[in-house]
Amino acid sequence: VLSAPWRVATRGKVGAMGKPRCLLIGGQFTGTFCARDLKKRFYVTVVDAKEYFEYTPGVLRAYVKPCHLDALTFTLQPVLERSMGVKFIWGEVKNLNGEQKYAEIKPIFASTCDKVSFDYCIICSGCNFGPFKPMGESLWFPTVHEEARKISDWPHIDERFIEGRRRHILEEYHKLHDLNRKKATVLIVGAGFIGVEWATEIEYFFPDVKLTIIDALPRCLGPLPDSAAEYCSEYMSAVGIKEFYDCKYDAKSSEFW
């Protein structure tokens, strides 16, 4: 619908003031871009379970240099409501009814849900892809949803708040600092672009950690060009990061170790 001409997209039911209501679930890249582009033709409401935007591609640097988090984040409410001119709800969508066009949203400081009606809804919530956790939890994304927080590996931290996210990053930073002090050996499983970046970030900021990176594929950076893989492999070899490929991780196998 939204890719069609505006005269088509705005046809049908409209809000009380003459424009359709658009609910955007998620206030990160896609949600904020959609809010900016749709606000002239729609009454836009953005809902997010956390109070801040986080530039996810840069978060690995924050774990080795915590002050970098300030360059990656901003609180959503001032930007969306004051600068952009759309509505922001800090809360979690618990139910979405497409037929009756409403969402049940639990605001951050409430114990019950509010019903928010819409004419159009865009789900911009992204995904979690931690393969070893039941709800995809990983260090690279804050754990913000109610059910995920119940089974989280860090239940004492509330990452719906920006200070909770900061606290988690500081905890992980201190773990890395202790590993560096002990001159520990660390195995990184997966030599895609995240694994390679993580290995090189740790090596640069914590040079006493002994690093090994492995992957089931025949080289690092599987889907990227050979030239990129060769460049990164040469760099890792030069700084002392051990590499093993065609090697599938199997913690229970004596042959693996």
Secondary structure, DSSP 8 states (H G I E B T S, - for coil): -TTS-HHHHT-S---TTSS-EEEEE--SHHHHHHHHHHTTTSEEEEEESSSEEE-GGGHHHHHHSGGGHHHHEEEHHIIIIIII--EEEEEEEEEEETTTTEEEEEETT-SS-EEEE-SEEEE-------TTSTT---TTS---SHHHHHT-S-TT--TTSHHHHHHHHHHHHHHHHHHHHHT-EEEEE--SHHHHHHHHHHHHH-TTSEEEEEESSSSSSTTS-HHHHHHHHHHHHHTT-EEEES----TT-TTT-
